[in-house]
Amino acid sequence: MIVSVHKWLERTKFLILFVTLTYVLYRVFALFSVWVEPVDKYRHPSGTSVKVFQQHAIQTEGSESMATRLRLFYWYGE
């Protein structure tokens, strides 16, 4: 069996280049995801936005249960 040193060096160089570029691309995507992610995603909205779901809302006499609200949500699709 004849082993070509030149062939193995080319394959090793390709493998090292592939791993290096894969790692660089991974780091670029990680940097991009940090840049895109909001700073404080749980802050209160500003402007004219409305908070849709209030966990500690006071239930009035005519309010429905959570199951009824969920059923209506799926029924109307809103």
Short mmCIF file of the C-alpha atoms (twelve columns), coordinates in Angstrom:
data_MODEL
# 
_entry.id   MODEL 
# 
loop_
_atom_site.group_PDB 
_atom_site.id 
_atom_site.type_symbol 
_atom_site.label_atom_id 
_atom_site.label_alt_id 
_atom_site.label_comp_id 
_atom_site.label_asym_id 
_atom_site.label_seq_id 
_atom_site.Cartn_x 
_atom_site.Cartn_y 
_atom_site.Cartn_z 
_atom_site.pdbx_PDB_model_num 
ATOM 1  C CA . MET A 1  0.000   0.000  0.000  1 
ATOM 2  C CA . ILE A 2  1.434   3.313  -1.043 1 
ATOM 3  C CA . VAL A 3  0.669   6.318  1.157  1 
ATOM 4  C CA . SER A 4  0.908   9.666  -0.531 1 
ATOM 5  C CA . VAL A 5  2.168   12.264 1.920  1 
ATOM 6  C CA . HIS A 6  1.161   15.108 -0.375 1 
ATOM 7  C CA . LYS A 7  -2.420  13.800 -0.539 1 
ATOM 8  C CA . TRP A 8  -2.653  13.521 3.247  1 
ATOM 9  C CA . LEU A 9  -1.228  17.013 3.709  1 
ATOM 10 C CA . GLU A 10 -3.842  18.416 1.327  1 
ATOM 11 C CA . ARG A 11 -6.626  16.614 3.196  1 
ATOM 12 C CA . THR A 12 -5.308  17.809 6.556  1 
ATOM 13 C CA . LYS A 13 -5.065  21.375 5.279  1 
ATOM 14 C CA . PHE A 14 -8.627  21.168 3.966  1 
ATOM 15 C CA . LEU A 15 -9.890  19.755 7.269  1 
ATOM 16 C CA . ILE A 16 -8.162  22.477 9.303  1 
ATOM 17 C CA . LEU A 17 -9.514  25.171 6.994  1 
ATOM 18 C CA . PHE A 18 -13.016 23.693 7.165  1 
ATOM 19 C CA . VAL A 19 -13.024 23.514 10.968 1 
ATOM 20 C CA . THR A 20 -11.623 27.048 11.257 1 
ATOM 21 C CA . LEU A 21 -14.184 28.567 8.907  1 
ATOM 22 C CA . THR A 22 -17.003 26.646 10.597 1 
ATOM 23 C CA . TYR A 23 -15.943 28.032 13.975 1 
ATOM 24 C CA . VAL A 24 -15.675 31.576 12.584 1 
ATOM 25 C CA . LEU A 25 -19.150 31.306 11.056 1 
ATOM 26 C CA . TYR A 26 -20.506 30.006 14.372 1 
ATOM 27 C CA . ARG A 27 -19.020 32.983 16.231 1 
ATOM 28 C CA . VAL A 28 -20.434 35.433 13.652 1 
ATOM 29 C CA . PHE A 29 -23.905 33.933 14.080 1 
ATOM 30 C CA . ALA A 30 -23.550 34.110 17.874 1 
ATOM 31 C CA . LEU A 31 -22.542 37.771 17.645 1 
ATOM 32 C CA . PHE A 32 -25.447 38.483 15.312 1 
ATOM 33 C CA . SER A 33 -27.933 36.782 17.653 1 
ATOM 34 C CA . VAL A 34 -26.705 38.905 20.584 1 
ATOM 35 C CA . TRP A 35 -27.081 42.028 18.439 1 
ATOM 36 C CA . VAL A 36 -30.636 41.135 17.365 1 
ATOM 37 C CA . GLU A 37 -31.914 40.059 20.790 1 
ATOM 38 C CA . PRO A 38 -33.653 42.859 22.721 1 
ATOM 39 C CA . VAL A 39 -31.817 44.238 25.730 1 
ATOM 40 C CA . ASP A 40 -34.669 43.776 28.195 1 
ATOM 41 C CA . LYS A 41 -37.358 41.627 26.653 1 
ATOM 42 C CA . TYR A 42 -39.566 41.748 29.774 1 
ATOM 43 C CA . ARG A 43 -39.769 45.529 30.110 1 
ATOM 44 C CA . HIS A 44 -43.119 47.293 30.049 1 
ATOM 45 C CA . PRO A 45 -44.097 48.436 26.568 1 
ATOM 46 C CA . SER A 46 -43.938 52.141 25.814 1 
ATOM 47 C CA . GLY A 47 -46.076 54.316 23.592 1 
ATOM 48 C CA . THR A 48 -49.597 53.356 22.617 1 
ATOM 49 C CA . SER A 49 -49.101 49.613 23.016 1 
ATOM 50 C CA . VAL A 50 -51.471 47.642 25.193 1 
ATOM 51 C CA . LYS A 51 -50.579 44.781 27.486 1 
ATOM 52 C CA . VAL A 52 -52.711 41.858 26.333 1 
ATOM 53 C CA . PHE A 53 -52.512 39.511 29.284 1 
ATOM 54 C CA . GLN A 54 -52.423 40.719 32.873 1 
ATOM 55 C CA . GLN A 55 -51.682 37.928 35.276 1 
ATOM 56 C CA . HIS A 56 -52.831 39.778 38.386 1 
ATOM 57 C CA . ALA A 57 -55.929 41.392 36.918 1 
ATOM 58 C CA . ILE A 58 -58.909 41.798 39.208 1 
ATOM 59 C CA . GLN A 59 -61.742 39.623 37.967 1 
ATOM 60 C CA . THR A 60 -65.090 41.374 37.791 1 
ATOM 61 C CA . GLU A 61 -68.476 39.752 38.157 1 
ATOM 62 C CA . GLY A 62 -69.048 39.268 34.411 1 
ATOM 63 C CA . SER A 63 -65.590 38.002 33.486 1 
ATOM 64 C CA . GLU A 64 -65.174 34.522 32.065 1 
ATOM 65 C CA . SER A 65 -62.849 31.820 33.264 1 
ATOM 66 C CA . MET A 66 -59.498 31.239 31.623 1 
ATOM 67 C CA . ALA A 67 -60.837 28.116 29.853 1 
ATOM 68 C CA . THR A 68 -63.712 30.110 28.344 1 
ATOM 69 C CA . ARG A 69 -61.374 32.866 27.211 1 
ATOM 70 C CA . LEU A 70 -59.044 30.298 25.637 1 
ATOM 71 C CA . ARG A 71 -61.956 28.549 23.888 1 
ATOM 72 C CA . LEU A 72 -63.159 31.871 22.461 1 
ATOM 73 C CA . PHE A 73 -59.622 32.710 21.394 1 
ATOM 74 C CA . TYR A 74 -59.381 29.512 19.361 1 
ATOM 75 C CA . TRP A 75 -62.967 29.840 18.096 1 
ATOM 76 C CA . TYR A 76 -62.532 33.357 16.696 1 
ATOM 77 C CA . GLY A 77 -58.878 32.957 15.816 1 
ATOM 78 C CA . GLU A 78 -57.908 36.283 17.356 1 
# 
